[in-house]
């Protein structure tokens, strides 16, 4: 049977699968997939929603002249304007990049590109998710090529998209000049809201307050994430640490009761006191991901968090933490059953404890063997958690009848890969694969 003879439903699934796995296609052949739209009108109608579902909108980062009125960049902007009515309604997930790179000229003028963005964005009538890479800078040092009020207008246009429910702001700063204000007033009624703060100076309290107000204006919010990557919070220039409490401060004055199902933090102080203060928003919490709490009392914090969860009867289905030695952590995990994904990446010296390892396999894992689908143990540290799994450990894992994914970090020594002992290492992996393959 020829490809053209397949029914639309089957053909659409084929196009979608090929697009999902396009990273496995040789680079020189990847551009041929979008060209399948040129085969026929029918192929165009079926393939276009797949090709344009994810759309990246950005200005060129290098070799851009001030206000380029002619040339290839002007042609690209003309194409962007011309295709908005055809492509715009097909876009589901938008990546918007407006940051300037360090190699851009000092007289960079992004005004023409912002004009093209303003013309294109309102046509994105089906977009549900936006990830916006934005560079902030102070009024004393603009240095980003943004036209006056350009960011404010983009913010308003994005917020007006009728089906926008998921927003990720990836915020960086132009050199060492952080901006002290960034209005997020237009955004409201989000389902998922994420912040990535990429700088060695903490966000100004006014920016944190703006983030908190978005939560207040989104009573139906189900997921919130605040991530500070690359250990920026450890820099001397960072200033006071960001806390969970200040991220939710605006919620104290209102009567809104969110039903958060997912909360993620990295580089943020998350304490039991902060959770207790805002617990009314977390009563439906299912997913908790807390990593790199920068507080000296981080271990006590996570223990107190699980104490509050246990008292309030909030039982998580998905857990990812990197501190486990506080007694309340395993007390909580053994107090119920039903965890579906569990990631323990112990990095504290007191986590390197054989008794903790034994308790996990003898008490924690059996409590969730009937529901666990994903298990991650250990990290890039030489601890008891990165040793080769023993036979009784594998036996406990084999009782997790729904397990679909397992990742165990194993610390390999030079002698483990020596010619005379490498077979032992391979045997271990075969044992692990055999034990888990029986469950899938």
N, C-alpha and C positions, 0 to 999 in steps of 0.2 A: 504494500500500500504506500502511495506517495504521501509526503508530508501534507500537501495541499488537500488531501482527501480526508484528513482527520477531522472529527467534529470540533467545534469551537472550544468546548469545555476542556477537552483533552489537550488541544493545541495550546491553550492558555496556561495549563499546568506545566507543559513542557517548557514554554518560554520562561515561566517563573523559576523553575528549577535550574535551568541553564544560567539564568541571571544570578541566582543565589550562589552558584558554584563557579562563577566566572573567574575567580581568583586562581582556579586550578587550570585555566586555559592559558596557553602560551601568550605572552604579551603581544606579540605581533599579530595574533588572531583575535584579540579581544574586541577591537573596533568593528569587526565584521558583524558582531551581534546586533548593535543598533541599526546597522544597514539592512537587517532583515525586514525593517519597516518599508523598504523600497521595493520589496518583491511584488506586493499587490496591496490594494486598498484593504482587503480583509486582514492581511498580515499586519498592516500598519495599525488597524483598529485594535488588534489583539496584543501586539507587542508594545505599543506606545505607553499604555498604563504601567507596564513593568519597567520600561527603560527610564521613564521620567518620575517614577514614584519617589525616588531619592534624588534631590536636586541640590547642587552646590553653587551658591551665588557668591562671587568674590571679585575684587579688582585685581589686576596683575600686581605682583609684588616687586618686580624689578624692571628696569628699562622703561619706566613710565615717565613721560615728559609732563611738565606742568600744563594742565588744561589741554590735553591732546585733542585738537579738533579734527584732525585727519589721521589716516594711517590705520593699522590693524586694530588698535584699541577702539577707535571710533567705529570701525566696522562691527566689532563684537558688541558694542553697546547698541548699535542699530539693529542687529539680529535679536538681541535680548528684548528690545522694545517690540520688534515685529512679531516675535513668536509668543508673546505673553498670552494671547487669547487662545492659542492652540495648546501650548505646553502647560500654562499656569493651572488650569483646572485638573490636570493629571497628577500634579505634585502632591504627595502625601507627607513627606518629611523633608524639611528644608534645613540646609546648613548655610548660615550666613557668616561670611568672614569680612569684617570691615577694618581689622587691625592693620597698621602699617608695619613693615619689617624694618630692621635696623639698617638694611642696605638701601632703603628708599631715600631719594634726594631730599634735602631740607626744604626745598620749595615745592614739595609734592602737593598737588591739588586734586583731591578726590571728588570735587564738586560734580563734574560730568558723570562720574560713576554713580554718585548718590542720586543724581537725576534719573539714571536708568533704573536704579533700585526702586525709587519711588513710583516709577511707571509700571514696574513688573510685580511688585509685592501684592498690590490690591487684587491682582488677577489670580492669586493663589487661593481660590475659594474652597479647596478641599484639604488644605494642609491641617494636620492634627498635631504635628510635632515640629519644633524649631530648636536648633542648637545655634547659638549666636556667639561667635568669637569677637570680642570687643576689647579694644585697648583704651584704657582710661588715662587721662592726663589732666593736670591742673590748668587753670586759666592762665597762670604765669608762664607755663611752658606747654602750649598746645602741641606742636610738633607732630601732629598725626594726620594732617592734611584734610581733616573733616571740615565740611562747610559749616557755617553758622547754623545752629539748631538742627543740623543734619541727623544727629543721633536721636534727638527728641522726636523728630518726625518719623524716623524709622520705628522707634518704640511704639508710637501711636498706631502706625500702619500695621505692625505685627499684632498688636493687641486687638485690632479690629477684625482680624481673620476669624470668620464665623465658627470654625470648628477647632480652633487651637485649644488643646487641652494639656499639652506637654511642652514645657519650656526649660531649656538648659542654657545658662549664661556662663560662658567660659571667659572670665575676666582677667585681663593682664593690665600692666601699667607701663606707660611710656617712660623708659629709663627710671630715674629715681624720683619722679614727680607724681605722686599718687593724687588722684582726684578725690575731693572730699564730699562730693555729692553726685548721685546718679538717680534720676527720677524713674521709678518703676510704677508710678501711679496708674497708667492705663491698664496694667495687667490685673486680671481678676478671673475668678471661676476656673482656675486651673485644676487638673487632676494630678499632675506630677510636676514638681518644681525642683530644679537642681542648680546649685551654684558650684563652680570650680574657681577658686581664687589662686591665681598664678602670680604671686609676687612675694618679695621678701619683707614687705611692710603690710601690716594687717589692714583690712578694710576699715575705712573711717566709720565711727559710730553712726553717722547719718546714713551711710550706705547700708549698714547692718539693719538700721531701723526701717529703711525702705524694703529690704528683704522681708522683714518681719510683717510689714503691712500687707505685702502680697499674700502671706499666709492668712491674715485676717480677712482679706477680701475673697478668699477661696475656701468657703466653708465645706465644699465637696472634695477638698484635697485628699488624695489617697497616698501620695508618696512625696517625701521631702528628703533632699540630700544636700549636705554642705561639705565640700572636700577641699582641703588644702594640700596639694601634692608636693612631692619632692622635699619634704621636711623643711619647707619654708619657715614654719613656725619656730625653728631652732635658730634662725638667723638673729644676730644681735640687733638688727634694725627692725625686727618684726613688731616689737612693742608688746602690749598686754595680750594675753591669749584669748582666743574666741571661745565663748561658752555657749552651751545649749540654751541656757536661760535667756541670754540676750537675744538669741535668734527667735525666741517665742515671746519676747516681752510684750509686743503689741496685742497678744492674745489675752493678757490679763484683764484689760479694761473692757472687754466685750463679753457677750453671752454666747458667742459662737462655740459650738462643740464639733470639732472636726472628727472624722473617722479615719485617721491615718492608719494605713495598712503596712507602710514601709517607711523606715527611717534609717538614713546612712550618714555617718560622719567620719571624717579623717582629719586629724590635727585639731580637733575640737574637744574641749573639756565636757564630758557627759557624766553627770553625777546623779545619784539617786534623789538628792534634794531637788534638782532641776526637773527630773522626771515626775516626782511627786507633785510639784507645783503645777505642772501642766498635764497631769495624768488623764484628765477628761478627754484630751485629744488622742490618747493612745490606747483607749480601751479595746479597739479593734485591731491593734497592731499584730501583724503576722511575720514581718521580716525586720530583723535588726542587724545592722552591720556597723560596728564600732571598731575603728582601728586607730592606732597611734594617738591615743589620748595623751596630750603633752604634759599633763599634770603630774607632779611627783607622787600624788596619791591615786594614780590611775587604777592600780589594782583594787584599792578600796572602793573607788568609784564604780567599777564594773560589778563588784560584789553587791554594792548598795543598789545598783540598777536592778539586778536580778532579785534582790530582796523585795523591792517595790513591786516588780512584776508578779512575784509569787503571792504577796499579800493581796494585790488587786485582782488576782485570778486571771492574769493575762498570759496566755500560753502561746509561745511563738512556734511557727512552723519552719522558719528559715533563720539561721543564726550564723554570723560570721564575726568572730572576735579574736584578739591576739593576746589576751591575758586570761589565764585560767586558774591560777593557783589559789585565788580566794575561795574559801570553803563554800560560800554561797553560790558560786557558779555551778558546781556539780550538784549541790543540793537542789538547785532549781531544775537542772536537767534531769534529775532522777525523780522529780516530784510528779511527773506526768508522762504521757506518751503522745506521739503524733508529729514529731519533728520530721520534716521531709528533706531538708538540706542542712548540713552541719559542716562548718569550716572552723577548725581550731588551728590557729597558727601561733603557737606559744613562742614568745620572744623574750620574756622576762627570765632572769636567772633562776627565780624560784619556781618557774614552770618546768624546769629541767629536773623532774622528780619522778623516780620510778614508781612511787606509790600513786601519784596522779595518773600515770599511764595505766597501771593495773586497775585503778578504780574506773577509769574510762571504759576499759574493755569488759570489766566484770559487772558494772552497774549502769553506766550511762548508755552505752551502745545497746545492751539488751532492752532497755526501756523503750527504744524507738525502732527496734528491728522490724516491726510490722509496717512501718510507714516510711522509713528512710530510703530516699532515692539518690541522694548525692552526699558523698563524704570526702572531705579534704582534711588531712592531718599533717602537721609539721610545717616547717618553713625552711628558709635558707640559713639555718643555724645548726650547729652540731650539738644536738641534745638527745635525750633518750627517745624523743619523738621522731628522730630521723634515723634511728637504728632499723636494721632489718626486722620485719614483723615476724614474731614467733608463731609457731604452729597453733597455739591456743588463741592467739589474736586472729589469725586467719579463720579459725573455726567460728569465732564470734561474728566476724564479717560475713561468713557464709550463711548465717542465719537471717541476714537482712534480705528477705525474699524479694523486695521491690527495688533493690539497689541497681541503678543504671550507670552511675559514674563514681569512680573512686580515684583519688589522687593522694599518694603518700610520698612525702619527700624522704629520700634515702641518702644518707651521707656516705659517699664512696671514698675509701682510702686508696692510696697508691697500691698497696699490697692486694687490694681486692681485684685489681685488674691485671695483676701479674700473671704471666702465662700459666703458672702452676695452680693458681687459685681462682681464676676467672670463671671456671665452671661452677663453682659454688654460688657466685653472684647470679649467673644465668639461671641456675636452678631455683633460686629464690623468686626471681621474676616469673618463671614458669609456674611455680606453686601459687603465686598470687593471682596470675592470670587464670589458672585453672579453677581456683577456688571461686573467683568472681564470675567466670564465664558460665558456671552452672546456674547462676541466678538470673541471667539476662535472656 
